[in-house]
Amino acid sequence: MRKNRWIIVLVLVGLVALTVVEGIINPRIEAKQQAYAAEQQNPLTHDFTALQKYRSAYMGDFSNLSHLNQGLPLAEYLNGYQLYPDTFTAEVKYSLRSDELQEEELKRMLVYNATANFVLIDNLEHIVYQLEDTRYSLSREATKQWAGLELDALQITDEWDSHVRNQLVSTEQVKVAFSQIIDN
């Protein structure tokens, strides 16, 4: 009889523990993961430090370039890549029309993404963003001039925040940044 009580107590403790884990702990973890994923789609809240593992001296490392761009805003629209090693150019294709997002938000994301690519891939000189209805070409040199310092320095989080993220907050800042680094 005493043995049966222990079994019943253990089963009840197990059921309570299962209920707590499945009903409280797991939903909280999932909610945090969803919030973090949503933050990664906005340049103003994106976690740039998470991209440091994709730092590379060479743009020809296709896997690295792919993973880097999968960690940036607009990743949900990615539709392929093309590398042009002779001109040190990467083309990133999106299944997105330019009118599907607000113009300011699209430009903010493109400037942010291009800057991240130039900062983390040393020999990348140009990046072309091919949308379904238009294409944007951005250059390392123009990005460097816009940022106002060597792009290597932007690998430091405080420098990234002050010279990139904080320069993309207002509509006017986005327009200036986009007009300064766009080639077309």
PEMO-V581942 format. One record per residue. RES is the residue in one small letter. SS is DSSP state (alpha for helix, beta for strand, coil for the rest). PHI is phi in degrees with one decimal (none if undefined). OMEGA is omega in whole degrees, -180 to 180 (none if undefined). Layout:
BEGIN
res: <RES & RES>
ss: <SS & SS>
phi: <PHI & PHI>
omega: <OMEGA & OMEGA>
END
This chain:
BEGIN
res: <m & r & k & n & r & w & i & i & v & l & v & l & v & g & l & v & a & l & t & v & v & e & g & i & i & n & p & r & i & e & a & k & q & q & a & y & a & a & e & q & q & n & p & l & t & h & d & f & t & a & l & q & k & y & r & s & a & y & m & g & d & f & s & n & l & s & h & l & n & q & g & l & p & l & a & e & y & l & n & g & y & q & l & y & p & d & t & f & t & a & e & v & k & y & s & l & r & s & d & e & l & q & e & e & e & l & k & r & m & l & v & y & n & a & t & a & n & f & v & l & i & d & n & l & e & h & i & v & y & q & l & e & d & t & r & y & s & l & s & r & e & a & t & k & q & w & a & g & l & e & l & d & a & l & q & i & t & d & e & w & d & s & h & v & r & n & q & l & v & s & t & e & q & v & k & v & a & f & s & q & i & i & d & n>
ss: <coil & alpha & alpha & alpha & alpha & alpha & alpha & alpha & alpha & alpha & alpha & alpha & alpha & alpha & alpha & alpha & alpha & alpha & alpha & alpha & alpha & alpha & alpha & alpha & alpha & alpha & alpha & alpha & alpha & alpha & alpha & alpha & alpha & alpha & alpha & alpha & alpha & alpha & alpha & coil & coil & coil & coil & coil & coil & coil & coil & alpha & alpha & alpha & alpha & alpha & alpha & alpha & coil & beta & coil & coil & coil & coil & coil & alpha & alpha & alpha & alpha & alpha & alpha & alpha & alpha & alpha & coil & coil & coil & coil & alpha & alpha & alpha & beta & beta & beta & beta & beta & beta & beta & coil & coil & coil & coil & beta & beta & beta & beta & beta & beta & coil & coil & coil & alpha & alpha & alpha & coil & coil & alpha & alpha & alpha & alpha & alpha & alpha & alpha & alpha & alpha & alpha & alpha & alpha & alpha & alpha & alpha & alpha & alpha & alpha & beta & coil & coil & coil & coil & beta & beta & beta & beta & beta & coil & coil & coil & coil & beta & beta & beta & beta & beta & alpha & alpha & alpha & alpha & alpha & alpha & alpha & alpha & coil & coil & coil & alpha & alpha & alpha & alpha & alpha & coil & alpha & alpha & alpha & alpha & alpha & alpha & alpha & coil & alpha & alpha & alpha & coil & coil & coil & alpha & alpha & alpha & alpha & alpha & alpha & alpha & alpha & alpha & alpha & alpha & beta & coil & coil>
phi: <none & -64.5 & -64.0 & -64.4 & -62.4 & -62.1 & -63.6 & -63.6 & -61.1 & -63.6 & -64.5 & -64.9 & -62.2 & -62.4 & -66.3 & -64.1 & -61.4 & -61.7 & -63.1 & -64.3 & -64.6 & -76.7 & -94.7 & -122.7 & -67.7 & -60.6 & -62.0 & -66.5 & -62.1 & -63.8 & -64.9 & -64.5 & -64.7 & -67.2 & -65.3 & -63.8 & -61.8 & -66.4 & -63.0 & -73.5 & -93.4 & -120.3 & -58.0 & -79.8 & -125.1 & -61.6 & -90.3 & -63.4 & -63.0 & -67.4 & -90.0 & -57.2 & -68.3 & -98.8 & -63.2 & -151.9 & -79.4 & -125.1 & -74.2 & -75.3 & -79.1 & -57.4 & -60.8 & -63.9 & -60.3 & -62.1 & -64.3 & -57.9 & -71.9 & -71.8 & -97.2 & -107.2 & -54.2 & 79.3 & -57.6 & -65.8 & -102.6 & -55.5 & -141.2 & 123.9 & -140.4 & -141.2 & -105.9 & -122.7 & -63.8 & -64.8 & -112.3 & 54.0 & -119.0 & -117.7 & -108.5 & -111.6 & -102.8 & -123.9 & -91.0 & -155.1 & -93.1 & -64.1 & -90.7 & -79.8 & -122.5 & -62.7 & -55.0 & -61.4 & -65.9 & -61.1 & -62.9 & -59.3 & -65.9 & -66.3 & -64.4 & -60.5 & -64.1 & -62.8 & -61.5 & -60.1 & -62.3 & -67.8 & -69.4 & -94.8 & -121.1 & -59.0 & -100.9 & -76.3 & -100.9 & -140.1 & -132.9 & -114.8 & -103.3 & -100.7 & -95.0 & -64.6 & -120.5 & -162.3 & -139.9 & -123.4 & -115.1 & -126.4 & -119.5 & -60.2 & -61.7 & -66.3 & -65.0 & -61.5 & -64.9 & -62.8 & -68.7 & 82.8 & -161.7 & -61.2 & -65.3 & -57.3 & -64.6 & -75.9 & -71.0 & -80.2 & -54.0 & -62.8 & -67.4 & -58.6 & -62.5 & -76.6 & -100.0 & -121.8 & -55.3 & -72.0 & -93.7 & -122.4 & -81.0 & -88.6 & -57.5 & -63.8 & -62.3 & -65.3 & -60.3 & -63.2 & -59.5 & -62.7 & -66.2 & -80.7 & -108.0 & -78.6 & -92.6 & -95.9>
omega: <-180 & 179 & 180 & 179 & 179 & 179 & 180 & 179 & 180 & 178 & 179 & 178 & 178 & 179 & 178 & 180 & 179 & 179 & 180 & -179 & -176 & -176 & -177 & -173 & -179 & 177 & 178 & 178 & -180 & 179 & 178 & 179 & 178 & 178 & 179 & 179 & 178 & 178 & -177 & 178 & -179 & -179 & -178 & 179 & -178 & 180 & -178 & -178 & 179 & -178 & -175 & -179 & 179 & 177 & -178 & 177 & -170 & 178 & -179 & 178 & -173 & -178 & 179 & 179 & 180 & -180 & 177 & -177 & 175 & 178 & -177 & 173 & -176 & -178 & -178 & -179 & -177 & -178 & 175 & -177 & 172 & 179 & 177 & -174 & 180 & -179 & -180 & -177 & 173 & 175 & 179 & -176 & 179 & 173 & -173 & 171 & -176 & -180 & 179 & 177 & 174 & -176 & -180 & -178 & 178 & -180 & 178 & -179 & -179 & 177 & -180 & -178 & 180 & -180 & 178 & 179 & -179 & -180 & -173 & 179 & -169 & -174 & 175 & -177 & -179 & 172 & -180 & 176 & -179 & 174 & -178 & -174 & -180 & 177 & -180 & 179 & -179 & -176 & 178 & -176 & 179 & 178 & 178 & 179 & 178 & -178 & 177 & 176 & 178 & -175 & 177 & -179 & -178 & 176 & 176 & -173 & -179 & 178 & 178 & -178 & -175 & -176 & 179 & -174 & -178 & 178 & -179 & -176 & -175 & 178 & -179 & 179 & 180 & 179 & -180 & -179 & -177 & -179 & -178 & -175 & 179 & -179 & -174 & none>
END
